[in-house]
C-alpha cells in the first residue's frame, strides 16, 4: 500500500475513534430536550430488555421512588462516566413513559433513532 493510502485510512479512522471515545456527563444529557415515547411494557420489562440488548454499554440507575429507573448508555470501559444517551423510564397507569435524551455527539453504532427503536421493540412480559 502506498504511503498516501495509509495516510488516507488514518485520516478516516481518527473521527471514528474520537466518536467512540466521546460522550457527555449525565447532568449535561439530562438538560437536553427529550424524545418522548410510551411503551406498553412495564419498567421492569424495559430494563431487562434494554440491558440484554445494550449489554455492558448500559448502566442502570434505580431510584428509591417505585417505577423510576434511568438507563445510561455509554462506554463501559470509560473511567470518567461519559454517556451518549439517557433513557428515563417512569411507570405509567398502563406501561411506561419513556424519555430519551442524547448528548448530541455522533456515535457510529448508537444513533438516537436506534436507541428509540430498541425501546419500541421491547415487548411486555419480559420480566415475568
C-alpha positions in Angstrom: 0.0 0.0 0.0 1.3 3.5 -0.9 2.0 6.0 1.8 -0.9 8.2 0.5 -3.3 5.3 1.1 -2.1 4.7 4.6 -2.5 8.4 5.4 -6.0 8.4 3.9 -7.0 5.5 6.0 -5.6 7.1 9.2 -7.4 10.3 8.4 -10.7 8.5 8.0 -10.2 6.3 11.1 -9.4 9.2 13.5 -13.0 10.7 13.6 -14.5 7.2 14.2 -12.1 6.6 17.1 -12.8 10.0 18.5 -16.6 9.4 18.4 -16.2 6.2 20.2 -14.2 7.9 23.0 -16.6 10.8 23.3 -19.8 11.2 25.4 -21.1 13.7 27.9 -21.9 13.7 31.6 -25.3 12.5 32.8 -26.1 16.0 34.0 -25.4 17.5 30.6 -27.6 15.0 28.8 -30.4 15.4 31.4 -30.6 19.1 30.4 -31.3 18.2 26.8 -34.8 18.1 25.3 -36.2 14.6 25.4 -37.9 12.4 22.7 -41.0 11.0 24.4 -42.3 7.5 23.8 -45.0 5.5 25.5 -44.4 1.7 25.8 -46.9 -0.9 26.8 -44.1 -2.8 28.5 -43.5 -2.3 32.3 -40.4 -0.6 33.6 -39.0 -4.0 34.6 -39.7 -5.3 31.1 -37.8 -2.4 29.6 -34.9 -2.6 32.0 -34.4 -6.3 31.2 -34.8 -5.9 27.5 -32.5 -2.9 27.2 -29.8 -4.4 29.4 -30.0 -7.5 27.2 -29.5 -5.5 24.1 -27.0 -3.0 25.3 -25.0 -5.4 27.5 -22.0 -3.6 29.1 -22.9 -0.3 27.5 -25.9 0.1 29.8 -25.7 1.4 33.3 -28.9 1.0 35.3 -29.8 3.7 37.9 -32.8 2.7 40.1 -34.3 5.4 42.3 -36.0 5.0 45.7 -39.3 6.1 44.1 -41.0 2.9 42.7 -41.2 2.8 38.9 -38.4 5.3 38.3 -35.3 4.0 36.5 -32.7 5.5 34.3 -30.6 3.6 31.7 -27.4 5.4 30.8 -25.9 4.4 27.5 -22.2 4.8 27.2 -18.8 3.1 27.1 -18.4 0.6 29.9 -14.6 1.0 29.9 -14.8 4.8 30.2 -13.4 5.7 33.6 -14.9 9.2 33.6 -18.6 8.0 33.3 -19.4 9.7 30.0 -22.6 8.7 28.1 -24.2 9.1 24.7 -27.9 8.7 25.8 -30.1 8.8 28.8 -33.3 6.7 28.8 -35.6 7.7 31.6 -38.3 5.1 32.4 -41.3 6.2 34.5 -44.1 3.9 35.5 -47.4 5.0 33.9 -51.0 3.8 34.5 -50.6 1.4 31.6 -47.0 0.6 30.7 -44.1 3.1 30.9 -43.5 6.7 29.8 -40.0 6.9 28.3 -37.9 10.0 27.7 -34.8 9.6 25.6 -32.1 12.3 25.7 -28.9 12.4 23.6 -25.5 14.0 24.1 -25.8 15.3 20.6 -22.5 13.6 19.7 -22.3 11.3 16.8 -21.7 7.7 17.7 -21.1 5.2 14.8 -23.3 2.4 16.3 -25.7 4.1 18.6 -27.8 6.8 17.0 -30.8 8.3 18.8 -33.1 6.6 16.3 -31.6 3.2 17.0 -32.0 3.7 20.8 -35.6 4.7 20.3 -36.1 1.6 18.1 -34.7 -0.6 20.8 -37.2 0.8 23.3 -40.1 0.4 20.8 -39.1 -3.2 20.1 -39.2 -4.2 23.8 -42.4 -6.2 24.5 -44.5 -6.6 27.6 -44.0 -9.7 29.7 -40.2 -9.9 29.6 -39.8 -9.6 33.4 -42.4 -12.2 34.4 
